[in-house]
Amino acid sequence: MATTEFGQAVRRWRERITPEAAGLPVSGQRRTPGLRREELSQLAGISVDYITRLEQGRATSPSQQVIEALARALRLSDPERAHLFQLGGLQPPGPDSVPAYLTPSVQRLLDRLTHTPVAVFDAAWTLLLANPPYAALMGDPTRWRGHQRNAVWRNFLGLSDRVRHTPQSRYALQTALVADLRTATARYPADQRLKRLIAELLVRSDLFAELWATGIAGHHEAARKTIDHPHVGAVTLDCDILTVAGSDLRIMVYTAETGTEDADHLALITTLGTQALVG
């Protein structure tokens, strides 16, 4: 159980980090030092109400996923992250757990891609971070909770997805995701959240169980995707996946060839997303 110091620490660290340092646009005068709760909510993928209750000491049992998300959003150092886990009544994840920590160098890389849709997933394909252009392109992920933030779960259980698929392309994607997930289980055999994810998928999805039984292993690869955006229409983009050595983080980047209609559509989507964020 978290101590009251947990909420005090979150608020103290929230007030010390500027929106610019967190990669957020700034407009007008600000009465609040550092990040607003709404901004921390966006960065961490946690509701404003829950952050408020944490800071006020009314929520006392934050999960490992919540603490990890707050540590990322607040740009905590390794010692600060460990201290936040301690205040939350938990131990920091060990080397046998799927890594979810973004190093400062990876964070700086993401900060420079302010006009490019980028999302970061862990080795089990759980969404860790999505920048505003990605949210504008693919839909706001801040409302997703628990397994909803996992790409394998979303694909097999038919949750909302703007990517256009044929039956063949979806099956190929699902096969690749299962292969990638099996590789993660071999690399992190003691990770309990990964075990629970797979156990629930085996129960909820016959297709997942069928593919899992084949023993397939491998890696998800880059692809060209068409996204049906509700305001701009269809946009076809290159989707590249970069893997961070030593942490197994997957950085998903969407780009369009310069001078094309798709590039214009992507720029419009990014602008609309930024306006919604500032507004």
Backbone torsions as a table, in degrees:
resi	resn	phi	psi	omega
1	MET	NA	137.4	-178.2
2	ALA	-71.9	149.7	173.9
3	THR	-87.9	167.2	176.0
4	THR	-63.7	-21.1	177.9
5	GLU	-67.0	-22.9	179.5
6	PHE	-59.1	-52.9	-179.8
7	GLY	-63.5	-36.9	177.6
8	GLN	-63.8	-39.5	179.5
9	ALA	-67.3	-41.8	178.5
10	VAL	-60.0	-45.7	-179.3
11	ARG	-65.6	-41.8	-179.4
12	ARG	-61.8	-44.4	179.9
13	TRP	-72.2	-31.9	176.6
14	ARG	-63.7	-39.2	-176.3
15	GLU	-77.4	-14.0	-178.7
16	ARG	-91.3	-18.6	-175.7
17	ILE	-98.8	131.2	-177.9
18	THR	-85.3	156.8	176.1
19	PRO	-58.1	-38.6	179.3
20	GLU	-59.9	-42.4	-179.8
21	ALA	-67.2	-25.1	179.3
22	ALA	-91.8	2.6	178.5
23	GLY	78.8	23.7	-178.7
24	LEU	-104.7	148.5	174.7
25	PRO	-71.5	151.1	-178.7
26	VAL	-124.5	135.8	177.3
27	SER	-143.7	138.1	175.9
28	GLY	71.6	-177.1	179.9
29	GLN	-81.0	151.4	-178.4
30	ARG	-123.9	128.9	178.0
31	ARG	-91.0	-17.2	-177.2
32	THR	-100.6	126.1	175.7
33	PRO	-67.9	142.5	178.1
34	GLY	72.1	-145.8	-177.3
35	LEU	-86.5	142.2	168.0
36	ARG	-75.0	160.8	177.5
37	ARG	-61.1	-36.3	179.4
38	GLU	-63.3	-36.4	179.3
39	GLU	-71.8	-40.0	175.5
40	LEU	-63.9	-37.3	177.4
41	SER	-59.5	-44.8	179.6
42	GLN	-64.1	-44.0	-176.6
43	LEU	-69.4	-36.7	-174.7
44	ALA	-94.4	-14.0	-176.6
45	GLY	70.6	33.0	-178.7
46	ILE	-124.3	141.7	-176.2
47	SER	-63.9	150.5	177.8
48	VAL	-61.3	-39.9	-179.1
49	ASP	-60.6	-41.7	-178.2
50	TYR	-70.0	-39.0	176.3
51	ILE	-61.3	-41.9	178.1
52	THR	-60.1	-45.9	-179.4
53	ARG	-65.9	-35.3	176.5
54	LEU	-64.2	-46.9	-177.7
55	GLU	-66.4	-30.6	-179.5
56	GLN	-89.9	0.8	178.4
57	GLY	77.1	14.1	-179.8
58	ARG	-90.7	-13.7	172.5
59	ALA	-114.8	124.0	-168.9
60	THR	-124.9	8.2	-179.3
61	SER	-134.8	61.9	179.0
62	PRO	-65.3	142.0	179.6
63	SER	-79.4	167.2	175.3
64	GLN	-57.9	-39.4	-178.9
65	GLN	-64.1	-40.7	179.2
66	VAL	-66.3	-44.9	-179.6
67	ILE	-63.5	-41.5	179.1
68	GLU	-63.4	-41.6	179.8
69	ALA	-65.1	-41.4	177.8
70	LEU	-65.0	-41.0	179.6
71	ALA	-61.8	-40.4	178.4
72	ARG	-65.8	-49.6	-175.4
73	ALA	-63.6	-34.6	-177.7
74	LEU	-87.3	1.5	178.7
75	ARG	56.1	45.6	-177.3
76	LEU	-74.3	146.2	173.0
77	SER	-73.2	170.1	178.8
78	ASP	-57.1	-47.1	178.6
79	PRO	-64.0	-38.2	179.0
80	GLU	-66.8	-40.8	177.8
81	ARG	-60.9	-45.5	178.7
82	ALA	-61.6	-38.3	179.4
83	HIS	-66.8	-38.4	179.0
84	LEU	-65.0	-40.0	175.4
85	PHE	-60.9	-42.3	179.6
86	GLN	-62.3	-44.2	178.0
87	LEU	-63.8	-28.6	178.5
88	GLY	-83.6	0.7	178.2
89	GLY	78.9	19.8	-178.7
90	LEU	-128.1	161.3	173.7
91	GLN	-92.7	141.4	175.4
92	PRO	-59.0	145.9	179.6
93	PRO	-57.0	139.6	179.2
94	GLY	-89.1	-176.1	-177.1
95	PRO	-67.1	-15.8	178.9
96	ASP	-86.7	-2.0	179.5
97	SER	-99.6	151.9	177.5
98	VAL	-61.9	121.7	-177.3
99	PRO	-65.2	140.5	177.5
100	ALA	-132.3	13.6	-175.8
101	TYR	-96.1	128.5	175.7
102	LEU	-93.3	119.0	178.6
103	THR	-68.7	157.4	178.2
104	PRO	-56.0	-35.3	-179.0
105	SER	-67.2	-40.2	176.5
106	VAL	-66.1	-40.5	179.6
107	GLN	-62.8	-40.2	178.4
108	ARG	-64.0	-38.1	176.7
109	LEU	-60.5	-45.8	-179.6
110	LEU	-65.0	-36.4	-179.3
111	ASP	-61.8	-26.0	-178.3
112	ARG	-83.7	-12.7	-178.2
113	LEU	-99.6	53.4	-172.7
114	THR	-71.6	-20.3	-178.9
115	HIS	-113.2	16.8	-178.5
116	THR	-122.9	129.7	177.1
117	PRO	-65.2	120.2	-178.0
118	VAL	-136.5	136.9	173.1
119	ALA	-134.8	147.9	178.8
120	VAL	-116.9	128.6	178.5
121	PHE	-119.2	154.5	173.8
122	ASP	-86.0	-176.0	-174.9
123	ALA	-66.4	-17.2	177.6
124	ALA	-96.5	7.6	-179.9
125	TRP	66.4	35.4	169.7
126	THR	-93.0	130.6	-178.0
127	LEU	-68.0	125.0	177.8
128	LEU	-101.5	-38.5	-174.3
129	LEU	-154.3	139.6	174.2
130	ALA	-136.5	126.1	-179.3
131	ASN	-80.0	167.7	-176.4
132	PRO	-55.8	-41.4	176.9
133	PRO	-61.2	-36.1	177.4
134	TYR	-66.3	-44.1	179.0
135	ALA	-61.8	-37.6	178.5
136	ALA	-67.3	-36.6	-178.5
137	LEU	-76.0	-46.7	-169.0
138	MET	-105.4	-7.3	-176.6
139	GLY	105.4	146.9	-176.0
140	ASP	-67.5	117.0	-178.9
141	PRO	-89.1	1.6	-174.5
142	THR	-67.4	-18.8	179.7
143	ARG	-86.7	-8.4	-178.8
144	TRP	-75.0	138.7	-178.3
145	ARG	-129.4	146.9	174.4
146	GLY	56.2	-128.6	-177.6
147	HIS	-66.7	-16.2	177.7
148	GLN	-60.6	-23.4	-179.1
149	ARG	-84.8	1.6	-178.9
150	ASN	-99.1	127.7	-175.5
151	ALA	-67.4	-33.2	177.8
152	VAL	-65.8	-47.2	178.5
153	TRP	-57.3	-46.7	-176.6
154	ARG	-64.7	-39.9	-178.1
155	ASN	-69.7	-40.9	-176.4
156	PHE	-81.2	-24.7	-178.5
157	LEU	-102.1	8.5	170.8
158	GLY	68.6	31.1	176.6
159	LEU	-74.6	161.0	-171.2
160	SER	-51.2	136.0	-176.6
161	ASP	-151.7	127.0	-178.9
162	ARG	-85.5	-7.2	-178.9
163	VAL	-75.4	131.2	179.5
164	ARG	-80.7	133.2	-178.4
165	HIS	-134.0	146.9	161.5
166	THR	-90.8	164.2	175.5
167	PRO	-55.4	-36.1	-178.8
168	GLN	-70.0	-43.1	-177.8
169	SER	-69.8	-35.6	178.0
170	ARG	-67.6	-39.8	178.8
171	TYR	-64.4	-39.7	178.3
172	ALA	-63.9	-41.0	178.0
173	LEU	-64.6	-45.3	-179.0
174	GLN	-63.3	-38.8	177.8
175	THR	-63.3	-42.5	179.7
176	ALA	-65.3	-39.4	179.9
177	LEU	-66.4	-40.4	177.2
178	VAL	-63.8	-42.0	178.8
179	ALA	-61.2	-42.5	179.8
180	ASP	-65.9	-39.0	-179.0
181	LEU	-67.3	-37.8	177.6
182	ARG	-65.1	-38.6	176.2
183	THR	-60.5	-39.4	179.4
184	ALA	-65.0	-38.2	-179.4
185	THR	-66.5	-32.8	177.7
186	ALA	-70.9	-32.8	-177.7
187	ARG	-81.7	-32.0	-176.9
188	TYR	-129.6	66.3	-173.0
189	PRO	-66.8	-18.7	-176.9
190	ALA	-96.3	0.4	-176.0
191	ASP	-72.5	115.0	-174.7
192	GLN	-72.2	-37.7	179.6
193	ARG	-64.8	-38.1	177.9
194	LEU	-64.8	-41.5	177.6
195	LYS	-62.2	-42.0	-179.8
196	ARG	-66.3	-39.3	179.0
197	LEU	-59.4	-49.1	-177.7
198	ILE	-65.7	-42.4	180.0
199	ALA	-60.1	-41.4	-179.0
200	GLU	-73.0	-35.5	176.5
201	LEU	-65.1	-38.1	178.7
202	LEU	-62.2	-33.2	179.4
203	VAL	-80.2	-39.6	-171.5
204	ARG	-85.1	-24.0	-173.4
205	SER	-130.6	115.8	176.9
206	ASP	-65.1	-37.3	-179.6
207	LEU	-66.3	-41.9	176.9
208	PHE	-59.8	-45.4	-179.8
209	ALA	-60.7	-39.9	179.6
210	GLU	-64.7	-46.0	180.0
211	LEU	-68.8	-38.4	-179.3
212	TRP	-62.6	-36.4	-178.1
213	ALA	-67.4	-19.4	179.8
214	THR	-73.0	-18.0	-179.1
215	GLY	77.1	14.7	-178.1
216	ILE	-62.3	141.8	177.0
217	ALA	-140.7	150.7	-179.7
218	GLY	166.2	-153.5	-177.0
219	HIS	-137.5	142.9	172.9
220	HIS	-67.8	139.1	-175.6
221	GLU	-118.3	169.7	178.9
222	ALA	-63.8	157.4	-178.2
223	ALA	-155.3	168.1	172.8
224	ARG	-108.3	125.4	-171.7
225	LYS	-125.3	146.7	172.1
226	THR	-107.6	123.8	-179.2
227	ILE	-108.7	128.7	176.3
228	ASP	-91.4	99.7	-177.8
229	HIS	-87.5	136.3	-174.5
230	PRO	-65.3	-21.8	-177.3
231	HIS	-110.8	-26.3	-174.6
232	VAL	-107.4	-22.8	-177.1
233	GLY	96.7	-160.6	-175.8
234	ALA	-73.9	134.5	175.0
235	VAL	-136.9	128.9	-178.1
236	THR	-104.6	124.9	-171.9
237	LEU	-133.1	157.1	170.0
238	ASP	-84.3	132.2	178.4
239	CYS	-115.7	107.7	179.3
240	ASP	-105.2	145.4	-179.0
241	ILE	-121.7	116.9	-179.6
242	LEU	-103.4	135.5	179.3
243	THR	-106.7	130.2	-179.6
244	VAL	-85.7	116.8	-178.5
245	ALA	-61.3	136.3	177.1
246	GLY	89.4	-13.4	-179.4
247	SER	-130.9	-13.8	-179.7
248	ASP	62.4	19.7	174.0
249	LEU	-69.5	142.4	175.4
250	ARG	-108.2	119.3	177.1
251	ILE	-101.9	112.4	-178.8
252	MET	-97.0	124.1	-174.8
253	VAL	-125.4	128.4	176.8
254	TYR	-105.9	128.9	179.2
255	THR	-139.4	162.3	176.0
256	ALA	-131.0	151.3	179.1
257	GLU	-66.4	133.1	-177.8
258	THR	-58.6	137.2	176.0
259	GLY	86.8	1.5	-179.3
260	THR	-95.9	166.1	176.5
261	GLU	-64.0	-35.3	178.0
262	ASP	-64.1	-36.6	177.9
263	ALA	-64.4	-39.9	177.7
264	ASP	-64.9	-42.0	178.8
265	HIS	-63.9	-41.2	179.8
266	LEU	-65.2	-40.5	178.1
267	ALA	-62.6	-39.0	178.9
268	LEU	-66.8	-42.1	178.1
269	ILE	-60.9	-43.6	179.9
270	THR	-64.1	-41.3	178.9
271	THR	-64.0	-44.4	178.7
272	LEU	-61.2	-40.2	179.2
273	GLY	-66.0	-40.8	178.9
274	THR	-65.9	-40.9	178.3
275	GLN	-63.0	-39.1	179.3
276	ALA	-66.7	-35.4	-179.5
277	LEU	-68.4	-45.8	-178.6
278	VAL	-67.6	-38.8	-178.6
279	GLY	-68.4	NA	NA
